[in-house]
Amino acid sequence: MISHNVKKAALLVVALLFTVGAFAQTTTAPKIGYTNLDYLLSLMPEVKQVESELQAYEKQLSTQLESKYQEYQKKMEEYQKGSSSGLMSELVKQDKEKELVNLQSSIKEFEEKAQQDLQKKQVSLLEPVYDKIQKSIDKVAAANGFTYVFNTHADMGGSAIILYARNKEEDISSLVLKDLGVTTPAPTTPKTITPTKK
């Protein structure tokens, strides 16, 4: 005969399982999708214009930097000639050295600022494209009942945000591209390599 406490414990376990089962049936699991923002961005037609503008801006900065290098090189040659000829007084020599140090510093500052300006320009040019992609992701995710959408290629030390995807139906990249009016390239099949006989 089963003791009264064991019966009570068994009833409690059954009731608990029933409650958990009922809760699991009423709560729906979140629907999770994923996409690759870099892939979406690479197919946007606006990116060609952005790249063209960035290249023109980078060329402009490079031209200015080259001009500064040439000025420095010219002054350095003048200093070396004057210094080696012995015709340059100590006071003039010190002034020339100071001028060269200032030019070097100016070049270094320009390089750093140019790099920052180029990055800012890239961000400002790409921001409207990313906004357009984000609006499309929001639209597609809402229309298809996704609770969350992850980026599969978000660099965080070389790792992706999502490491596993159960099936390809959850990749919403093609839906987003369709919404944006961008045609997707045809998938390529990997070439099979036949081993050579020796």
C-alpha positions as a printed NumPy array, in Angstrom:
array([[  0.   ,   0.   ,   0.   ],
       [  1.242,   3.464,  -0.967],
       [  1.606,   5.886,   1.889],
       [ -0.475,   9.03 ,   2.092],
       [  2.6  ,  11.3  ,   1.67 ],
       [  3.7  ,   9.495,  -1.495],
       [  0.176,   9.886,  -2.965],
       [  0.26 ,  13.584,  -2.086],
       [  3.671,  14.018,  -3.707],
       [  2.551,  12.154,  -6.844],
       [ -0.577,  14.315,  -7.121],
       [  1.545,  17.435,  -6.674],
       [  3.941,  16.344,  -9.449],
       [  1.02 ,  15.552, -11.803],
       [ -0.601,  18.915, -11.032],
       [  2.706,  20.692, -11.601],
       [  3.259,  18.914, -14.927],
       [ -0.3  ,  19.713, -15.998],
       [  0.199,  23.4  , -15.112],
       [  3.537,  23.596, -16.947],
       [  2.029,  21.805, -19.972],
       [ -0.966,  24.14 , -20.044],
       [  1.331,  27.178, -19.722],
       [  3.567,  25.908, -22.531],
       [  0.534,  25.496, -24.808],
       [ -0.752,  29.022, -24.157],
       [  2.656,  30.677, -24.556],
       [  3.931,  30.728, -28.116],
       [  7.626,  30.485, -28.763],
       [  9.205,  33.575, -30.287],
       [  9.752,  33.435, -34.037],
       [ 13.356,  34.285, -34.781],
       [ 14.745,  35.289, -38.171],
       [ 18.135,  36.38 , -39.348],
       [ 19.771,  38.359, -42.121],
       [ 23.215,  39.607, -43.104],
       [ 23.404,  43.416, -43.119],
       [ 26.709,  43.426, -45.023],
       [ 25.137,  41.288, -47.754],
       [ 22.067,  43.532, -47.949],
       [ 24.24 ,  46.647, -48.053],
       [ 26.468,  45.23 , -50.801],
       [ 23.443,  44.79 , -53.088],
       [ 22.002,  48.264, -52.563],
       [ 22.339,  50.424, -55.702],
       [ 23.129,  53.51 , -53.575],
       [ 26.387,  51.924, -52.397],
       [ 28.086,  52.544, -55.766],
       [ 27.405,  56.277, -55.417],
       [ 28.651,  56.223, -51.815],
       [ 31.862,  54.451, -52.87 ],
       [ 32.376,  56.942, -55.698],
       [ 31.938,  59.923, -53.351],
       [ 34.271,  58.369, -50.778],
       [ 36.961,  57.732, -53.395],
       [ 36.729,  61.339, -54.62 ],
       [ 36.972,  62.648, -51.049],
       [ 39.894,  60.337, -50.271],
       [ 41.682,  61.513, -53.433],
       [ 41.163,  65.144, -52.372],
       [ 42.665,  64.419, -48.947],
       [ 45.561,  62.484, -50.502],
       [ 46.355,  65.405, -52.804],
       [ 46.482,  67.789, -49.843],
       [ 48.678,  65.369, -47.907],
       [ 51.02 ,  64.914, -50.874],
       [ 51.379,  68.701, -51.097],
       [ 52.367,  68.822, -47.419],
       [ 54.908,  66.014, -47.95 ],
       [ 56.445,  67.849, -50.9  ],
       [ 56.706,  71.066, -48.889],
       [ 58.406,  69.166, -46.064],
       [ 60.779,  67.427, -48.485],
       [ 61.734,  70.743, -50.113],
       [ 62.424,  72.414, -46.747],
       [ 64.405,  69.378, -45.58 ],
       [ 66.619,  69.518, -48.686],
       [ 67.165,  73.273, -48.184],
       [ 68.113,  72.647, -44.563],
       [ 70.524,  69.829, -45.444],
       [ 72.219,  71.88 , -48.183],
       [ 72.552,  74.929, -45.956],
       [ 73.744,  72.884, -43.01 ],
       [ 76.365,  70.922, -44.964],
       [ 77.686,  74.006, -46.78 ],
       [ 78.487,  75.735, -43.493],
       [ 76.91 ,  78.97 , -44.736],
       [ 73.932,  78.692, -42.393],
       [ 74.258,  80.492, -39.071],
       [ 73.353,  78.656, -35.878],
       [ 70.289,  80.893, -35.405],
       [ 68.982,  80.201, -38.942],
       [ 69.732,  76.496, -38.47 ],
       [ 67.651,  76.401, -35.268],
       [ 64.78 ,  78.236, -37.009],
       [ 64.861,  75.74 , -39.906],
       [ 64.899,  72.783, -37.493],
       [ 61.951,  74.23 , -35.607],
       [ 60.109,  74.779, -38.898],
       [ 60.754,  71.144, -39.927],
       [ 59.496,  69.824, -36.589],
       [ 56.347,  71.956, -36.918],
       [ 55.794,  70.7  , -40.478],
       [ 56.206,  67.092, -39.332],
       [ 53.699,  67.667, -36.566],
       [ 51.31 ,  69.345, -38.998],
       [ 51.543,  66.378, -41.391],
       [ 50.856,  63.89 , -38.6  ],
       [ 47.846,  65.885, -37.383],
       [ 46.537,  66.163, -40.942],
       [ 46.849,  62.382, -41.455],
       [ 44.909,  61.661, -38.255],
       [ 42.236,  64.244, -39.01 ],
       [ 41.928,  63.053, -42.619],
       [ 41.345,  59.476, -41.413],
       [ 38.679,  60.649, -38.958],
       [ 37.034,  62.865, -41.585],
       [ 36.955,  59.984, -44.062],
       [ 35.279,  57.723, -41.488],
       [ 32.745,  60.432, -40.606],
       [ 32.005,  60.956, -44.298],
       [ 31.471,  57.209, -44.772],
       [ 29.09 ,  57.055, -41.806],
       [ 27.11 ,  60.079, -42.994],
       [ 26.838,  58.717, -46.552],
       [ 25.83 ,  55.208, -45.444],
       [ 23.395,  56.296, -42.728],
       [ 20.442,  56.853, -45.11 ],
       [ 21.104,  53.47 , -46.762],
       [ 21.182,  51.691, -43.385],
       [ 17.99 ,  53.528, -42.379],
       [ 16.305,  52.315, -45.564],
       [ 17.415,  48.729, -44.89 ],
       [ 16.288,  48.938, -41.245],
       [ 12.822,  50.185, -42.231],
       [ 12.499,  47.304, -44.668],
       [ 13.635,  44.773, -42.042],
       [ 11.057,  46.192, -39.62 ],
       [  8.344,  45.935, -42.282],
       [  9.236,  42.382, -43.361],
       [  9.647,  41.159, -39.773],
       [  6.261,  42.573, -38.726],
       [  4.511,  41.215, -41.838],
       [  5.94 ,  37.723, -41.288],
       [  5.42 ,  37.564, -37.522],
       [  9.053,  37.542, -36.43 ],
       [  9.686,  38.401, -32.794],
       [ 13.418,  38.921, -33.28 ],
       [ 15.733,  39.288, -36.278],
       [ 19.47 ,  38.845, -35.799],
       [ 22.375,  39.974, -37.94 ],
       [ 24.466,  36.927, -38.841],
       [ 27.549,  38.971, -39.645],
       [ 28.008,  41.5  , -36.853],
       [ 31.692,  41.831, -36.087],
       [ 32.357,  41.514, -32.396],
       [ 35.89 ,  40.287, -32.409],
       [ 35.226,  38.315, -35.592],
       [ 32.153,  36.5  , -34.286],
       [ 28.623,  36.594, -35.601],
       [ 25.674,  37.482, -33.374],
       [ 23.897,  34.25 , -34.293],
       [ 25.82 ,  31.021, -34.413],
       [ 23.068,  28.597, -35.379],
       [ 20.082,  28.742, -37.678],
       [ 17.758,  25.766, -37.803],
       [ 16.687,  26.249, -41.404],
       [ 16.984,  28.608, -44.34 ],
       [ 13.315,  29.666, -44.209],
       [ 14.219,  31.911, -41.291],
       [ 16.711,  33.92 , -43.397],
       [ 14.735,  37.028, -44.324],
       [ 17.438,  38.592, -46.54 ],
       [ 15.614,  37.773, -49.784],
       [ 12.34 ,  39.171, -48.385],
       [ 14.06 ,  42.405, -47.372],
       [ 15.768,  42.745, -50.761],
       [ 12.432,  42.109, -52.499],
       [ 10.824,  44.803, -50.337],
       [ 13.648,  47.19 , -51.259],
       [ 13.223,  46.393, -54.957],
       [ 16.742,  44.964, -55.237],
       [ 17.306,  41.891, -57.392],
       [ 19.277,  39.117, -55.788],
       [ 22.12 ,  37.484, -57.664],
       [ 21.602,  33.903, -58.78 ],
       [ 23.034,  31.408, -56.315],
       [ 26.273,  29.859, -57.448],
       [ 26.869,  26.163, -57.167],
       [ 30.254,  25.127, -55.883],
       [ 32.497,  23.44 , -58.421],
       [ 33.193,  19.804, -57.808],
       [ 36.816,  18.866, -57.846],
       [ 37.656,  15.459, -59.194],
       [ 40.822,  13.953, -57.81 ],
       [ 43.552,  13.262, -60.315],
       [ 44.779,   9.708, -60.61 ],
       [ 48.45 ,   9.042, -60.206]])
